[in-house]
């Protein structure tokens, strides 16, 4: 069959209602309109964000496709409020409903804007243009208005913490005054009471789209009294409680409460302390509720749609029946055409003909053909799916194609009247595989009769080029890399064992015989490549430290044993025999003056000599012989013959052999010089620079005269001397947005089906999950909406380490040539002070305010900035906004100045708020070290492991000595550590067996550090962990407890432990891929959703740690001091007895 173009259909699927196709859909599929508003037809609006109901409950505002919209609460009268290329979001009605505040990125950062509304009509419309009311370049999230109508409630990230710096902020929208941070405490989703003094807010929380999380990371709801500066915990029940919204002026609020089936809507009575359910669905969460000012109306989103509840005045509430709000867009000012267009100039994969003159490549998910001279691509596929892994032969092409929710291998053939692929516009497509399994990584056998490929989860397969007899060659749980020998007899591949160690194996290419492990090493080996002459197998391996080197093995034992002299001797004899072979006698001529047609005077100078022809014939015979003659492998002792090509302090990867099998090229960075390098076998194994360019090699044939592949996304060739030739292209592509989103969704769903670590899929019916979301994915208008659908699908698994980052397709706002940024001086101010000037509260280490020449000190007052008198009430962005790389002139009244009226001029080069936050980490560390030293009277040390990565481990080793020197115990802090992979290194340092003591002459007892694997600590420890200790930091915490190495203090960890990778979903985005579960060795329990439980549980109150009060750390000091005393009694240093003092000496 000819492959269908622009085609995707499944029964019962909704398709897009788009401007150019509405009439067709109404004719062919009229049943698709059921469920939409009867009085209106148009494009259905779903997946809106940040909904807000008006104070009177008559209108709703929301963000959709990057703009702000308003409609009547019944869904009628839809009006577009903003039209801008930037992203506008979070609309909030003013208390009297005459203004709308919203957040926009149109100035380069998220700022609050105001626009006036005309409320004389049934549907509010804008009056004038939006105007900006905030200017801090770190941006804002908008949450509502204060009752006075002059201030808005926002949150923002400033300089209040190194890890979680978001704070609640009151912003004056009438005058440009300094923003007021309500409390130095982590807060999100705040809601201000009608009295303007109390604020409900959320603390902690897992991702909002995750269904069913239980644990200490679950969202809590608190209330803050601004005047009294008091926090009160209201809901901390181990499930996510979010979105608090006041019930009018009552002492109650609405919120969403998580469960396995999704979040329900509840009401909390602050008088009784009890909560009751208001609304719930059989499945899926209620999110983003909004309540009118009088508490009579409530809206929320459930799954994809809006709902409205009429609450009335009476309390307690009878359960209201939610009514779906249907919103339909009918205008023509918004482009919702399903046909999308784009220009492509990068390929993702390519296959060349043997002579290198034509190619097929994938770009934008479609398959294209092109030659190397005309370079005018021809589109071979026009499908919503994704074509990958092309293979090209003289007779056919093969490709993996994602179509109709399934990934299969297809064969393409040309019509007889179209001899070249770059002139073929309608190839014949034949499906070779038809299974739900996912195929990838096509290769074709040298004789062109068989295809080799991988099939999920990790099987290596072989089948005929007609699709017959698919046979497994090797089976595993991760995708293998593989290569075929030039004779087609053997296949080398990688196989990962249950300890996640990759080895290189060889077996017969037809799957017969016993596989042989070539590498046999506990570190990873991969990238196996047979030399073109069949003599050598090369691969890469990590066997010395963390360096990846090239290893090789001669497949015949006699070649491995041959010395360089023996090879030179053989070459000398061959040269002599070739040059001195007997020549036939010249034929005698009757007439010595007569010349025949072949006489030298008449020959073409360029014509090959008989000797040259003999050499060419011999080469052709050798080439044919090499390609067809089966390779014999001496397996006896094969793994013992493996040798290493040593290149110090460099990783080598992406191997490729020259056509004659003598030269091996690879990518590397040697002595800081990156590019492609080569070694020549058998004797020139010192790497030489081959090319400055690096190519993604697909083939290297003698006919093509070089390596063929991709250079920076362009089909290209590196000739035999390493000179690049790129075949750049530019094509226009049209595609159906909805169909493409649908195929991308199917791929994401399949990837999770095949790779999610728990085969039970979190107890969900994964096929039903597909049915729930696939139509909504096709209905997505933007990549952000599509991304939200993928996240909702992932949320069904109730697992950690899930996520999706969509490829951005929304137009970004026009940005000025430069963006003013709010500068940070390196000092933080006490805004409770009334002036004069700005009172410096503290100075951050290694910032401009901490350097000689511009040093500031706590207690100093900044009186002017660039000549402008400053005070705590002014908007400091007026003087601090501008380029960061500039000098700022301060006048400073020193804290210890004898004359208070004699300020000092200081010129300071500012830094950014981001840099200042990083320095807050060092500020926090020094504070904690000081607390531990003072609290233990110098007996204990303190260190924090910021992340579970190698830089943090190197810092850990350094700090073991720096802060542990002469200390008797160590507090190890993994709070707010997001994870990584270094637990085993840490445990090696902390649990190394103590088997001996050494004493040098005139020295004390110890142990040689150069004999240790890492720096070690054998004295008592206490580990601090909390709800934000995540992943590998949790594995470490579990290990410390289960191995009884020390006590845990703090809060139970998050319960988010799955090894994860990432996978590209077509060209629509990147999805995280959690594939490996972790279980405790003590009881076999899954660590996912079972965090490590401390021996001593202490929750800090909001604002405690930022204020310098750390009850968890104080408890750790007490516990550790007790452990130190116990250790001295139970593990005393033995008395050392020299040989000379033994009784038997």
N, C-alpha and C positions, 0 to 999 in steps of 0.2 A: 504494500500500500504506500501511497505518498503520505508523508507525515503531515497531519493536520496543522494548519496555521491558525493562530488566535482562537484556539478551541479549548474549552474546559467546561464540562457539564457533569453535575451529579444530581440525581433526583432529590427534590426537597431542599435544594440550596437556593438561598436568596442571592440574586445578582445585583449589581449596582444599578440604581436609578440615575442615570446620567443624562445630560442634556441631549446628546445626539442619539440616545437609544431608547428614550422613554416610550415613544410610540410603538416601537417593536416589542418592548417588554409588555406593554398593556395588551397587545394583540396575542402574543404567544404565551405569556405567563401571568395572566391577570390575578391568579390566586396569590401571588407574592405580595399583594397590597393589603392583605388582611392583617389587622393589628395596628395599622396606622390611622391617623386622624381622618375621619370620614369626610370632613368638609374641605380638607386640603390634600393635595397630592404633590409630591416633590421628593427631594432627596431626604431620606430619614436621617435625623441627627441622633447619633449615639456616641457613647464614650466621651461625654463632656467632662470637663474637670472644673474644680473649684466652684461649685454652685452656691448661690446666695439668694435667699428670699428677702423681699423688701420688708421694711418695718411693719407695714400694714398687712402683709401676707398676700398682696394682690399680684405681684410680679416676681419673676425670678431672673437672675443674671448668671452668666456662666462664661467659661472660656471654651472655644471650639475652633479648630484649625488656626490657632494662634491669635484669634481676635476675641473681643468681648461682645456678647450678645445679650439682649433682654427680650423676654416674652411674658405674656400673661401667664398666670399660674396654671391655666388650663391648656397651655401650649400654643394658643393662638397669638397672632400679632407679633411674630418673630421680627426683631429689629437688630441690625448690626450696628454696634456702638462705635467700635474702632476699626480702622482699616489701615494697617501698617505692616511693613515687611518684617518687623520684629515680632517677638512673642509677647503677647499681652495676656495676663492671667490674673486670677484672684480678685474679681470685682467685689466691692463692698459698698452697700448703700449707706449714705449718711443717716444719722438718726431721724432727720425729717424727710428723707427720701429725695431731696432735691439735688444731691450730688452723688457721684460714683467715684470712689477711689479704686485704683487698680495698679498692678505692677507691670512694668514694661522694660524690655531690654533695649529699647531704641537708642539709648545713649551709650551703649557699650557695657552697662551693668544693670542689675535689676533695681530700678528706682520706682518710687511711688508717684503716680500722676493723679490729678483730679480732673473731672469733666462735669459740667453742669448738666442737669437733666430738666427737661420741660415736662411737668406732670399734669398739664391741662388736658392732654389727650388720653385716650384709653391706654395707649402704649407709650411709655416715656421715650423721648428723643433727646438727642444731645443739643446743647446750646453752646456754640463756640467750639474751640479746640482744646484738647487735653493740655494741661500745663504741669510741669514737674515741680514737686514739693520736697523731694529729698535729694541729697547730693553726695552722700558718702559712697565712695567707689566700691566698698566691700558689699554693698547692696542690702536688700531687705526682702523679707517675706511678710505679706500683709495678712492680718487676721481679723481686723474689725475697727470700729470707731469707739472712742470714749463717748459717754453720754453727753458731754458738753459740746460735741460737734466741732471742736477745734483741734482735737488730737486724734491720731489713729494709733492702734496697737499693732506693733510689728515685732518680728524677731530678726536678729542679725548676728553675723559673725564678726567679732572685733578682736580684742586682745585680752580675753578673759580666761584663756586656758589653752593648753597645747593640743588637747585631744578633742574636747567637746565644748567649743567656745560660743555656741549659740545662746543668746540671752534675749529676754523680753525688753522691748524698747517702746517708750512713749514718744511720738513725734508730733510736733506742732506743725499743722498744715496751714496756719494763717500767718505766722511770722517765721522768719528764718532764724530759729533759735537752736541751741544745742540739744541733741537728742538725750533723753533720760533713760538710762538703764534701770529698770525697776528693781532687779535683784541680781546679784552675782551668783546665779544658779542656772544649771542646764534646764531649758524649758522648750516646749514645742506645743503647737496648737492651742495657744492661750485664748481665753474668752473672758471679756470684762463684764462684771455685773452691772446692773442698772445704777448701783450706787457709785460706780466709777472707782471703787477702792479695792474690791476683791477680784482676783483673777484665778480662774480655773486653768490648769495647764497639764500637759502630759509629760511624764518623765520616762525615759527608756522606750522600748518598743522594737519589735521585729518589723520586717517589711510589711507594709499595709496589705499587700496582695497575697500574703501567705495565710493559708487557712489552717487553723488548729494548733498554733504554737502554744505550748505550755512550758513555763520555766521562769527563771528569775530575770530574763531579759524582756519579759512581757511588759507592755506599756502599763504604767500606773497613772492615776489621776490625783492631783494635789490641788490645794487652794492656797493662794498667797494673799495676805492682808498687807497692802502697800503701806498704810500708815503705821501699823503695828510692827511691820517687818517680820511677820510670823508665817511659817509654813505649817500646813496641816495635811496629813495624808488621808485621802478619802477612799481610794480603791487600789488595793494591792493584792490581787487574788490569783496570780499565777497565769492568767490569760490576758490577752491584749485588750485593754480598755482604752478607747480612743475617742476623739472628736467630742469633747465636752461642750455642750451648748446650754445656756441658761434657759430655764422654763419661765420666760418673761421676768417678772419681778418676784417670783416665788423663790423659796429656799429649796430649790430643786434644780436638777439639770438632766438633760438627755445625754446619752453616750452610746457607743457601740461596744459590744462585748463579744469577744472571739469564742469560737467553738470549732469542733472538727467539721461541722457542716457549713461554717461561715459565721460571720458576725451578725448578731441580732441587735435591735435598737431597744435600749432600756432607759428607765428613768430612775434617778437616784434622789431619794428624799433626805435632805441634809438634817432634818429634825430627828428622824428615826434611825438614820444610818442604813436604811434598807433600800434595795433596788428591785424594780419589777420590770418585766418584759413588756414592751409597747408594740413592737412589730418584729416579725421574723418570717423567713421563707423556708421552704423545705430544704433548700440548698442555696449556697452562695451568700456572700456577705452584703450587708447594708453598709455603705460607706458615705462619707462626706455629707452628713446631715446639716441642715440649716433651719433655724427656728425664727419665726417672726418676733418682733419686739414684744408683742402682747402674749406670746405663747399660744396663739390660737391656730397657727399653721406651721406645718413642718414639711420639708422636702428632703429627699435623699436619693442616692443612686443605688440601684441594685443591679449587679452585673453590668448591663450595657445601657439601661434606661433610667429615666427620672420617675419618681413617684411623689405624690402629694397626699398628706394626711391632714384632715381637718380635726383639730384637737378640742376646739371649744374652750369654755372657761371652767367647766366643772373638773374638780380633782377629788378623789383619784380617778384616773382615766379608765374608761372602757376601751378595750383594744380597738383603735381605729382601723378601718379597712383602707390600706394604701390604694390610691388610684393612679394608674399609669398615666404619665404626661407624654403625649405624642408630639414631637417637634419635627417639622418638615421644612426644609429650605426650598424656596421656589424662585429666588432671585437669579439674576444673571451677572451680578458683579463678582461672584466668586467662581473661579474656574474649578469645576468638579468633573471635567471630562475624564472618562476612564482611559482614554488613549494617551499614553505618556510618550514623550520624545526626549532623546538625549544623544549626545555625541560621544563616541568611544574612541580612545586611542591607546588603550592598554589591554593586553591579552593576559589571561590567567593560566593558560596552558597551550601547548603547540605540538604538532607532529609534522615532520618533514618527510618528503619523498627521499629515497636513498641517494639521489643525485643532488638533493638540496635545492632543487629549482622551484618546487611548489610546496605548499603547506596547507594544513587546516589548523585553525586555532579557535579557542573559546574566548569570547569577550562579551561582557554584559549578560552572560549565561547562555548565549547562542553560539552556534558553530558557524565559522566562516572559512572560506578558502581564498588563497591568494598566491600569486607567483612572486618571484624575487626581482622582476624587472619592471613590469607594468604596475604592480602593487595597487591593484584596485580590488578590494575584498568583495567577495560574493557571499551572500547570506545563504547558508545551507539549512538552517533551522530557524523557525519563527514560532517558538513555543513559550508558554508561561513558565515552564520548568527551567532546569539548569543542565547544560551539557558540560561534561568534564572528561578528562582522561582520554583524549583522542589518540587513535592509532591509525597510521596511513600505510597502505601497501599499494602495489601496482594495480591490484584488482579491486580493492575495496577499502573502505574506511570503517572504523569501529569507534564507538563512543558510549559513555555512560550517560544516560539521560533520565532526568526526574520528570515523570509525567503521570498525571492522573493519580497522584498520591503514592507513586511507587517508583523505585529506582531500579532501572534495568539496563542491560547491554543491548545496543542496537547496531545493526550493520547497514552501511550505506553503499550503494552501488550506483555507478554513472550510467546514463543512457548510452547506447552504442554510438550515437552521433555526437557525443560530447567527450572527447578523448582526454581532456584535462580537467582536473578538479576546479581550477580557477575560472573555468568557463561553464561549470555545471551549476544550474540554478534549481533543478528539480530532481535531486537524487531519489532513488528508491530506498525507503526505510523498511528494514525488517527487524522485528523484535526477536532477540536471541534468548533472553531470559525473561521469565514471567513469574516471579516469586515476590513475596513481601520482604525478602531479605535484601539488604543494601549492598550492591556491588561497587567496586572502585579499583583504581590502580591497574589499568589494562596494560598488558604486554603481549606481544605476539611472538610465537616461536620462530627461529631462524628460517625454517622451511615454509613458514606462512600457513601452516595447517591447523595450529592450535592457538587458542587464547588462554592466557593466564591472568588471574585477577584475584582480588581479595573480596571476601564476603563477611559481613558482620556476623558475630562480633570480632572474629580474628582468624577466619579460615582462608587458606591459600587454595585456590581452585584452578582446574584445567578443564577446557572443553574444546570441541572442534569449532572451527570458524563458522560452521553452520548452526551452532548452538546445540549440537548433540552431545550426549554423555558427559554432563558436568561431573567432575570427579574431585573430591578433596585430596590435596597433596599433604597438607598439614592443618591441624586444628588448634586453635588457641582462643584467648579472650581479648587480645589486642592486635591491631592491624600490623601484619608483618611487612618488612621490606624484603624484596627478593630480586634475583637476577638469574637469567638463563645463560648457560654456556653457549659459545658460538656454534657448537655442533648440535645443540638442542637436546643433548643426552642428559644433562645435569641441571639441577636448579639449586641455588643457594638462597637461604632465607633466614630471617631472624625469628626467634620464638621466645616469648617471655614466659618464665615459669611463675609459680605461685609466690615466689619471693620477689617478683618484679625485676628479675635479672634477665637481660636479653643475651642470648648466645646465637652464634652463627652455625647453621646446620647445612649439610649437603645431602641430597637424595636424588634418585632417578627422576627425571622430568615427567615421566608418565605415572609417578606415584608408587611404582613398585620398589621393592628392596627396603632395606632398613636405613632410616636416616642416621647420619653421623654428625656428632657435635664437634665442630672444628675448633671453636674458640675455648670452651671449657674454662670459663673464668668467672669469678663472683661479681665482677663489675660489668657494666653494659657494653656489649659489642653490637655493631650494626653496619648498615650501608655496604653489604657484600657486593663485590663486583668481580666477575671473571675477566681475565685478560682476553683480548680478542684472539690470541693464538692458543688459548686454552691451557697455558702452562701454569698460571698463577691465579690464586684467589686473594684479593685484597679486601680489607674491611677496616673499619675504625673501631677503636676500643678505648675505654677509660680504665687504665690499669695502674698508673702512677699518679698519686694524689688525685686531683680533679682534672688532669690534663687528658684530652682526647687525642690519641696518636693513630698513625696508620700502621696496620699489621698486615703481613702477607705470608703466604705459604705456597711453596712449589707443590703442585699436585702429583708429580712424579718424583720418587725418592732420589733417582739418579741425578736429576737436575738440581735438586737441593744440595746434593753432595759435591757437585762439580765446582772446582775452584776457579778463580779468575785466571790463573795461568793456564789451566786446561782449556778454558774458553778461548784465550788468546792463541794458544797452539792450534786449536781447531780452525780458527779464523785464518791463521797464517797458511795452513795447508790448503784450505779452500781457495784462498787468493791465488796461491801458486798454481793450483790445478786449473783454475779458471783462466788465468792469463797465459799459461803455457800449453794449453791443450793443442793437439796436432791439427795443422791446417791441411786441407786437400790440395793436391798438386794443381797448378794452373793449366787450363786446357790450351793446347798448342793451336795457334792460328795459321791458316794458310798464307794469309797476307799480313805481315807484321804491321803494315801501315793502316790496315782497315780497322775501324772501330765499330763495335756493335752498339746496340741501344743501351747497354748497361755500362758502357765505358765511363770512367770517372769524369771525363770532361763534359758528359751530357747529363750526369746525375743532378737531381735537386739537392742542393746543399743541406736542406732541412730534412731530407728523407732519412729514416733510421737505417743504421748499418745493420748488416746481418747479425753482428754481435749484440747490437741493441735489441733487435727483434728476438734473439734467443733469450736475452735477459727478461724482456717483457713477457714472453711466452712462459718462461719459468716462473715469473712472479704471478701471472694469471693462474698457472697450474697450482702454485703454492696456495694462492688465495682460495681457489676452489677446493683444494685439498683441506685447508684449515677449516673452512666453513662446513664441510660435509663429513670429514673423518671423525668418528667418535673419539672423545677424549678418554684415555684410561687414567684412573686415579688410584694411586697407591694409598689405601686407607690405613695401612699398618703404620702406626706412629705419626699419622698426619698432624694431629694436634701438637705433637712435640716439635714439629718442624716450623711452627709459627714463629716469625721474627718481627721485630719492631723497627720502624723507621723513626729515629729519635730526632725530634725538633723541639729544642728546649723552650719552655714557656710559651707554647702556642698550641691551639686547637686546630685540627685538620678535619675537613668534612667535605661532602659532595664529591665523591671520587668518580673519575672517568678515565677510560683507557683509550690510547691511540689505536688506529685500525691494525697496525702491525703488532700490537701487544707489547711494545717496548717501553712506552712512555705512560706514566700515570700522572694525571693532573688532579688538582684538588684546590679547594678554597682554604685560605689561611691568612693570618696576620702574623708576620715574622718580624721581630724587632720593630714593631709599630707600623710596618708596611703591609697594608692589606691588598689582596688581589688573588690571582690564581698562580699556583706554583706547580712545578713538575719535578719528578724524579725519573731517571731512565734506568731500566733493568738491563742487565743484572748488577752493574758495577757503579753506576753514577747515582747513588742514593742520597746525595746531599741536595736538598731542595733548591731549585733555581726559579727565579721569577719568570712566569710564563706570559702573564698579561696583567695590565692594570685593571682591566675589566673583569667582572665575574659574570658567568653565564649559568643559567639554570639549564644544565645539559640534558638534552633529550636523546641525542645520538651523535656519533663521531664516525663517519664512514670515509673510506678512501675516495669514493666517487665525489663526495661533497667537498673534500679538501679542507675540512675543519670541523669544529664542534658546532652543533646546531642546537638552538634552544631559545631562551628568553633572556634579554638584558634589560632590566628595569621595565619589564612589561612589554617590550617590543620584540617580535621575532628577530632573530639575529644569528650571525655566524662569527665565530672566532677562527680565523684561518690557522694553519698549522704552526704559524709563527706567533700566534696570539693577538693578531690585529683584528679589531672588531669591525663588523659590517652590519648595521641595523636596517631592518626592513620596516620602517615606521609606517603607520596607517592611520586613517581617520575615517570612521563610518558613522552613519546616522542610524539609530535604532528606535523603533516604535514598539511599544508593548502595552498590554492591558494591565493596568495597575492592580485591579482586583484579582485577576487570575494569578498574577505574579505573587501577590501577598498570600493567596491561597496555597500555592505550591510551596512557598517558603514556610508557611505554617505547617504543612504536612511534613516537610523535612525536619523541622524542629521537633514535632511530635514523634516522628520515627526515631530520631537520635535519642531522645529520652526513653522511648520504649526499649531500645536496644542496649543502652549504656547506663541508665540510672542504676545505682549500686544495689538497690533492693528489688529483686524480680517481682515482688508483690506490689510494686508501685504505690507504696504508702497505703495499701488497702483500697485504692481507687480502681474503678473499672476504666482502664485507660482508653478503651474504644469509645466509651460514653463521653469521656473528657474530650476526645476529638470531635465528636458530634456536637458537643456544646459550643465549641469555640470556632470551628472552621468557617462557618458562614460569616461570623463577625469579623474574622480576619480578612475575608474577601471584601467586606464592606468598609474596611479601613480607608480613610482618606489621606492620611499622612503616615510616615514611618513611625512617628511617635505613637499614634493610635495602634498601629500594628504591634509595636513593641509592648504596649500595655496588654494587648491580647496574649502575647507570648508569656508575659509575666503572670497573668491570671492563670494561664494553663499550668505554668510551673508551680504556682501557689497551691495547686491541688495536691501536690506531693508532700506538702508540709515539711519541707526539708531545708537545710541550710545550704549555703554555697550555690544557690540558684540565682540566675540573673540573665538579663539580655540587654545588650547595648545596640540599639538600632542604628543603622546608617542614616545619618541626618539628610533629609531631603527638603525640609522647609527652607525657604529663602531666608537668609540672615539679614538683619537690618543694615542699611548703609552705615558704615562706620566712618567716623572722621579720620583724618590722616593721623591724628594722635588722640589718645584718651587721657584726660586728666585723672590722676589717681590721688587718693588721699594719702599723704605722706605720714610716716610714723617716725618719731624722733628717737625712739628707743627708751623713752620714759613713759610711765603711766601716771595719770593725774587722779587726785582725790576730788571728785566732783561734789562731794558733800561740803567741801570748804567754800566759804563765801567770798574768797578773794582777799586782797587784790591779786590779780594775775592767776596763774594756774599753779597750784601746789603739787609738787612732784611727790607721788606716793612711793614709787620704787623705780629702779633702773634695771633694765634687762641686760644680762651679760652679753658681751661681744656685740653690742649694737652701737650706733653712733654716739649715744649718750654715755657710753662706757669707755670711750677712747680718749687718749691724751689729746688735748687741744679742743675737744668739744665735750668734756666730761661734765655730767650733771650728777647731782646727789639728791637723795631723799631729803625733803624739807626745803629744797630750793624752790623759788617761785619764778616762773617765766612771766615777765611783765609785758613784753611786746614780741610779736612775730612779724618779721619784715616790716617793722615800723608801725604795725597796727596794735593798739592796746587790746589785750585779751582778758577775758574773765570766764568763769565757769558756765555762764548762761549763753554765751555767744556760740553761733554755729562755727565750729573750728574749721569746717571745710572751706570757709571763705578765705582762710589764710593757708591751709595745708594742701588744698587741691592744686594740682599742677604736675609737671613731669617729676619723677622721682629723682632723676639724676640732675639735681640742682643744689645750690647752696641756699640755706635759710639762715637769716640773721636773727638771733635771739638777744634780748636783754634779760639778764637773770639776776634776781636778788638772792644772794647766797644765804643759806640758812644760818651760817655762823658769822655773817658780816656784822661788823660793829656799827657801821652806818647803814641803816635800812634804806636810805634814800640814794644809795650809790650802786645801782645795778651794773652788772658786768656784761659787756658784749661778747657773744659767743657765736661763731659761725659753725653750722652743723650741716653735714651731708646726710639727708634722711634715708630711711629704708622703707620697705613695704610692710604692710600689716601681715602678710604671709610670712615674711622673714621674722618679724617680731614674734609671731606665734611659735615658730620653730625655736626661738631663743627662750620662750617661756618654758620649754621642756627642760633646758639646763637650769633655769631659775627654780623650777619645781624639784629637780634632782638635788640641788644644793640645799634646799630647804629640808628635804627628807633626810639627807645625810646628817645634817646638823641636829635634827630631832632625834635620830637614832643614837648619835654620839652622846648628846646631852642626856637623853633618857636612860642610857645604859652606863653612863659615866666612863665612856671610852672602851667598853668591853665588846661592843657589837659593831659590825659594819653593815652598810646598806648598798644594794645595787638594784637597778631596774633594767629589765630586759624589754626593750621597746618593741621589738618584732622578732619573730622566729626566723631570722635570715642570717647570712654569714657576716655582714657588717656588725650586726648585734652580737653575734657569737665572739667575734674578735674583740669587741668592746667588753664583753663578759669576761674573757680571759684577762684582759688588762685590768679590769676593775677587781677581779679576784685578788690581785696582788695590791692594787692601789688602795682599796677600801678595806680589804681583809687583812692586811699586814698587821701582825701583832694583835689581831682581834680574836676573840674566843668563839664567836658565832656570827652568822651572816643572815640578814633578812634579804631574801630574794623576791623581788616584786614583779609579777607578770600581770598586774591589773592593766586593763585597757590595751592589752597586747592582742593584735588581730590575727596572729598565727603565722605559719610558715612551715619550716621543716627541720629545725635543729634540735629537737628534743633529745635524740640519741647522743648527740655531741655533748649536750649539757649533762646528761646522765653519766656519760663517760667521765666527765670532769668531776662530778659530784659523788659517784659511787665506785670509783676505782678501788679495787681491793688493796688493803694495806698488808703486805706480806713480808716486809722487811724494813729495817731502819739502818741508815748509814751514818757514820760519824767519822769525819776527817780528823787528822791530827790537829789538836788545838781548836777544834770546832765543836759544834753541838749536834744533837740528833736531827736527822732530816732524811731526804731522799733525793737523788739526782734528778733535776727537772728534765734533763735531756733524755732520760729513760721513760718519761711519761708520754702518753699519747697527746694529752693536752695538759694545760695547767689544771691542778686538781685542788679540791677542797674537801677535807675529810672531817672537819669539825661540824658541830650542830648547825642546822639551818631551820628557818621558818619561811614558808612561801605564802606570799600575799596574792590572792586571786579575786576576781569579781565577775559580775554578770557580763562584762565586756571582755573578759579573757576568752578568746575564741580559738577554735580549731586546734592548731598544734600547741598553743598555750594551754589548752584544756588537756591534751594528751600528756603534756608535761605535769600538770597538776594531778591528774589521775595517777601517773607513775610515781610521783613523790609520795602520795598517800599509800598506794598499793605496795610499794617497795619499803614502806615504813622508813623512808629517809628523813622525813621531817613532818611537822604539823602544817596544816593549811589554815589560814585565817582570812576572813573576808566574806564574800558572797558566792553562792554556788555559780559555777561557770555557765555559759550560755547554752551548752548542749548542742553545739554546731560543729560536728566532727565528721567530715567526709573529704577524702582526697578529691581534688577537682582539677580539671583541665579546661580547655576552651575549644569550641568548634565554630567554624564559619558557616552561617546559614545562607546559602547562595551568596548574593551580594547585598543582602538585606540587613546584616548585622552579625554580631558575635554573641554566642550563647555559652554560658558556663556549663561545664559537663562534669557533675559529681559522679565518680565511677567506682570509688573504693571505700568500703566501710571499715570502721575501726571498732574493735571489740576488746574489752578489758580481759587480760589474761587470768584475772582472779576468778571472775564469775561468768565470763563469756558474754556479758551484756554489751549491746550496741551503745557506743558513746553518743551517738546522735540522739538528741533530746534527753540525754541523761548526763547533765553536767557534773563535774567534780564537786563534791560536797565538802566544805571546810569543816575542820574540827571545831572551829569557833566562828559562828556566823554573826556578822555585824554589818548592818546597812547604814551608810552615812546619810544624814539628813541633807536636803538640798542646801547648797551654799556652804556646807561645812568645809569641804576640802579646799575650795577656792579661798576661803577665809584663813586657811592655815591650820585648821583643826582637823586632824586625821585620826579618828578613833580606831580604825583598823590597824594603822601603823603603831599606835600606842599599845594596842592589844598584842601585836606581834612582838614588840619589845619585851613585854612581860612574859609571854609564853617562851620566848627564846632564852631569856635569862634563866628560866626554870630548867630548860633543856640543857643549858650549859652546865648548871650545877649537877644535874643527873649524870651527864656524860663524864664528868670528872670522877664520879664515884664508880660508874660501871665500866668505863674504858680508860683506866689509868695508863700512863706510859710505863711499860715494864722496866725494871732495873736492868741496865745493860751490863753484861758480864764479859770482860775481855778473856781471851783464851788464857792469858797469863794468870788470871785469877780463878780459873776453874779449880775445883778441888782435886781433880785427877791430873792436873798439870805438874 
